[in-house]
């Protein structure tokens, strides 16, 4: 799971700097940087605020962060069949 990179990519897509998003979320820019580099795992309330400020539902952010290694081996074939089309659809719906 690579939630930090997803947050970073959405933030950049929304044309926010780290400082801007951090201020909107009432966290420090340093903390947001650590979240985006996967050095810190934010609590749920912080993730909810980040997703609210980025205008992306939190479950969507979670799904976008899932990769093949997060899926059990017996389910990877099914995951690989739907992953790319579903992420493309999500990207189209949410303007990513």
JOHUJO-V230142 format. One line per field, one symbol per residue. phi: phi as a letter, one per 20 degrees, with the letter a starting at -180 (. if undefined). A space follows every 50 residues. Layout:
BEGIN
phi: ???
END
This chain:
BEGIN
phi: .cfgffggffgffeldegfffgffelceffffgfffemecdffffffffg fffemcgggfffffefcgfedfgfdfffgffdgffffffggffdmd
END
